[in-house]
Amino acid sequence: MLEVNSISKKFDNFQAVKNVSFKAKQGEVLGFLGPNGAGKSTTMKMITGFLDSSGGDARICGHSISLEPLEAQRNLGYVPENAPLYEEMYVREFLEFVAKMREVKNEKIEERINQVIRMCSLEAVEFQKLETLSKGYKRRVSLAQALIHDPKVLILDEPTDGLDPNQKHDVRALIKKLARDKCILISTHILEEVEEVCDRCIIIGEGEKLFEGSPEELKSKSNKGRIQDVFRAITTGQKLQGVTL
């Protein structure tokens, strides 16, 4: 469903992303990890077509994001980090606006709005203005708008950032539920999130892919099963006691 082939991005003389490649299929949650500035968000923006790549390409359900952007994006839902919202709109009004932009059939719009409101637990705020919502509820609205057209591929950039522990739990549970029939790419810096929701993970550092495998394979490189130690060793190049790379 999602195929990324040697995608790269250069800003003037700075190489932000260097020939990153990976695949993800239906029913899979792929974690995208790396320290701040590693190139995670830049890669996601290229995959979704919000940023042109300097080289390589991504294919969404067989459609090239560079050559067939509209066809690719019809199969894609995207929640960027710090996703902007139309603050003056009400929640239902905003979701209706997005549904129309996403070409949801008129007779299906209300049904889809009701579905995503239930899925994202927005019943308590569906008639409130977005500007009145807490950060947690705004994050849920961002996820709801990404789901409104029932995409096959979901790209989620730090989906639980800024949420309280209960909200994190709810969003992670929703991601696992959605993954039954979708392909999900999730960027996160929370390593416990990787263990809880991801089937595989990729680690990048300084724009390059450094590791690809399951969370269990990552943990197995530490004699104490500490994923954070392995992550640190991979991303810094340090030799840490008890970690074998």
N, C-alpha and C positions, 0 to 999 in steps of 0.2 A: 504493500500500500504506500509506503514511504521509502524512497530511494534517493540517497544523497551521494553524488559522485564528484570527488575531488573539488569540493567547493572552496573558494578562496576569496579573500577581500583585502584590498590594499588601499590605505588612505595616504595619499602622497607617498612618502618613503617608509611608512609604517605598515608592516604586514600583520594585519589583525587576525586573519584566519588563513591557515596554510593547508590546502589539499585535504580537507576532512571528508571522509567517506563512511557511510554506514547504511543499514537497512533496518526497517521495522515492519512488522506484519500485523494483520488483524488479530485482536485478542491479546496484544502485547503492550506493556508499559515500559518504555525505554527511558531510563534516567540519563540526564545530560549534566555532568558535574564538572566543576572546575573552580579555582579561586577567583576572586574579583579580578576583572580585566583579562580573563582567559580567552574570551571570544564567544562565550555561550550565547548571549543575546544577539550579537552580530550574526552568528550562524543562523539562529532562529529567524531573524529578520530577512535573511536571504532566502531561506526555505519557503517563507510565506509570501515573498515577493514585495515586502515593504522596503527592501534594500537590494539594489542590483549587485550581483556578484562580479568580481574581477576575473573569475575563471570557474569552470565547473558548472554543475547544474543540480537541481533537485527535481524529482518527479513525484507528483501526488496522484495516486491511483492511475499511474501510467501517463499523466500529462506533465509536460515540462513547464516549470514555473517561469522560465525565461521565454519560451516559444509559445506556450499556450496558457498564459497567466489566468485568464478568466475561467477556463475549464478546470485548471488545477485548484483555484481558490473556491470554486463551487463545492469541492469535496473537502474543504478545510475549515476548521474552526480555530481561532487564535485568541489567546489571552496574553497580551504583552505585559511586561513588568510595568507597574504603575499605570495601568490601562486608563486612558482618558475617557471620561463620560460626559454626556450633555447634562450638566448639573441642574439646569432649569427644568428638565423634563421629569415627569413622574415615572415610576418603575415600569408600569404596564405600557405607558405611552412610548417609552424608550424601546422596549422590547418589540412593540408593534412596528416602530420605525425601522429597527434592524431587520425584522422579518420581511418587510417590504423591500428593503435594500438587498436582502438575500434571496429575493424572488420566490418566497414562500407563497403558494397559491392562496388567494384571498379567502377561500372557504376553509382553509386549514390554519389560518393565522391564529385565531382565538384558541383553537385546540393546542397548537404548539406553545403559545404563551402560557396556557394553564399547565402544560406538561413541564416546561422548564422552571416555572415558579415552584411547582411541587418538588422537582428534582433538586433544586438549589435552596429549598426551604426559605422562600421569599414571601410566604403568605402574609406575614405580619407587617410587611412594608410595601406591598404591591401598589398601594395608592398614595405613597409618600413621594416627595420630590427627592431626586438623587442627592442634592446638596445637603439634605438633612440626615443622610445615612452615616452610620459608623463605617470605619475602614473595612471591617469584616463583611458587612452587608454589601458595600460597594464591590468587594472582591467577588462575592457571590453573583451580583448582577453582571459583572464582567464575564463570569463563567456561563451564566444563562444566555447572554447574547451570542457567545461562541457556539452554543448548542442549538440555537433557535431553528436552524435549517437542517438539523440532524446530520452533521458531516461525518464522513467515514474516518477522517484523520483529525486529531486534536493536538495543537501545539500550545503548551502551557508554560509560560515563563514565570517561575517563582509563584505558583498559584496559592501557596499558603503564607506568603510573606506578610507579616504584620497581624496575623490572626492570633487569637488566644488559643490555649490548648484544646478547648472543646471544639472551636471552629476548625482548627487544623484536623482534628479527628474526623469531623463531618465531611470536610472536603476530600480527605484521603479515602474515606469510605465511598464517596461518590465516584472518585476516579477509578477505584477498583471495580465498581459496578458498571461504569461506562465502558471499561476495557473489555467487557465480554464480547462486544461486537464492533469495537473501534480500535484503531491504532493510535496510541497516545505517546507523545514525546514530552517529557516534563523536565524542565530545568530547575535545579534546586541546589542550595548550599547546605541543606539540612540532611545530614547523613542518615539519620534515623528514618527519614522519609524514603530513602532509597531502599532500605531493608524492608520497610512496611509495604510499599506499593509497587516497586519495580521488578520486572522479570529479568531485565538486563540493564547494564549501565555502561556509559562511555565517560571517560575522564579526559578533559583537554586542559592543556596548559600552554600559555603563550601562543595560542592559536593552533596548536597541533594536537592530534589524537594520541594519547599516551597509554590508554587502556580500554579494552572492550571485553566484557564478560558479565557473568551473573554476580549478584551481590555475594553469593556463597563463595564464588571463586575469589572475589576480592578479599573476603574475610579469611580465607584459607591461607593467605600470604602472611598472616600474623599468627604467631604461636598462641596468642591470647584471644584470637578472633576479633580483634579491635579494628573495625573498618576505618576509623579515623586515623589510626597509625599508618595504615597502608596508603590512604589518600594523601597524607602528608608526605610520605616517602616518595610517592609517584610524582607529586606536583612540585616538590622542592628538589628532588634528586639527592636528598640526604640518605645516608645509611643509618637506619634506626634499629636498635636492638630488638630482636624478636620478629623482624619483618624481612621476608625473603621475596625479592622481585625477580 
